[in-house]
Amino acid sequence: MGLAQLTKKVHGYMAQGIPRQEILAQMAKDSPHETVKIAYAIASVPTEENRKKYLRYNAVLILLLMCCSVLNLLAEMPIDLTKPTLFLVIKVVAPLVGAYFAFQFHGGVYRVLALWLWVDLFEAVLFLHGITLFAVLKIPVLMVAFVLSLMIGMRAFPQLKFIGPKSDGQGSYRLQ
């Protein structure tokens, strides 16, 4: 079963008011070889309280990610089509993909987004030799987006590690 299907199933169980540990036990009983994937899907769904608490921050993050995409494109203008533009396409599309998953409020994306934004920020600062207005505007946008992504990832999804669900000393997953 794919991660999207697992997440839909988890949402259905959570709408019925079933606790997260019981959802894991019930779903892992059907397919024990996918226990880690199921725990990850459960941990990637925020509690209703966290969803409400961080919804505005998430909306700002989505807007900033779209701005990052536009600013990445504008900072490279004029585009020389005789040179490879694959990295430019990646720099424009990756924040949009991140914005899509942030819109879905999927917990697994925030830490990866923070890493991507950190690398993009590092690259923007290092290659600031062609100073344009868009290149300068991109730096504070990337900084704020990085902080928001990290904050939402760590506070709204405390049961996730960088990749995968957290577990306690006995090996059971902390799903809260």
Order of alpha helices (4+ residues) and beta strands (2+ residues): alpha-alpha-alpha-alpha-alpha-alpha-alpha
